[in-house]
């Protein structure tokens, strides 16, 4: 894992932790709502584990936020270009899936 990926994962973790605090959920309750272990939530919040896109969507739903709110670099159009290519591709892919599901009323 390079520095850019480590920073990206750490920022996701900070955003998940902040959203969880705002929703007044414990790690255990968030884990139950999303079908993962509390250890996974701990790892995500610490930045040592990046949630795959489907889990990120589940987390956002349980936290009452949009998936994009948990991802760095999506608040400003074009900002994802500042990410390394492999992370920008992942962000763009997730954004596409979320937008399609939103249009279809699935998110």
N, C-alpha and C positions, 0 to 999 in steps of 0.2 A: 504494500500500500504506500503510495507516495504522499507527499505533504498536501497536495491539492485534495486528494481523496480523503485524507485524514481530517482536514479542515472542513470539507463538505459534510462528512458524517458527524463531526462534532457540532456543526451548526444545526443539522437536522435534530440531533439530540437535545440541544438547547431549546429548540422550538417545540419539540414534543413535551419536554419537561414544563415549559412555560404554559403550554395549552392545557396540560394535565392539571397544573396548579390552578389555572383559571377555571377549569371545569370542576375543581374540588374533588378530584379522583385520586385514590391511592394507586401506587404501581400495581398492587394486587387486583384492584377492581378493574383498572384499564386492561390488565392481562386477561382477566375473565371475559371482558366485553369483546376482546379481539381474538380470543382463542389461542393465545400464546402464554408462555410462562412469565412469571414475574421477573425471572432472570433475564429473559429476552428484553423486557421493557427496560430493565437496569442497563443492559448492554447497549440498547439503542440510545438511551438518554446520555450515556457516557461517551458515545461516539465510537465505541469499539465494534459495534455491529450496525450495518446499514440495513434498514428494512427494504425488502424487495417491493416493487410497485404495488402489488396487490395488498400487501400488509400495510403500506403507507396509506392506502385508501381506507382500509379498515380502521387504522388508528385515527385518521382524520374524522371519519364518521362517528366513532365513539367519543371523540373529543369535541364534536360539534363545530369543526372548522373545515375549510376546504383543503384538499390535499396540497394545493399550491402554497398554502400558508405554512406548511411544514418544510417546504423546500427553499433553500437559499437561491437567490438570483432570479426569481420569477415575478417579483413585484413590478419590475420595470421591463417593458418589451425590449428584447434584444440583449438583456443582461446575461442570459445564459451563454452567450458567445464568449464571455470572459472565463468560462470554465474550460478545463481540458476537454478535448473532443469526446472522449469516452463518457465523461459525465454529462456534457451538453447533450449528447445523443440520448442518454437515459432520461434526462429531464424533458427533452422534447417528446420522447416516446410516451412518457407518463402523462404529460400535458395533453397530448392527442387523445389518449384513452379516456382521461377524465372529461375532456370537452365532449367527446362522443357520448359517453354515459350520461352526462348532464343533459345533452340534447334529447336523449332517449328517456329521460326521467329516472335513471337508475342510480344516481348519486344524490 
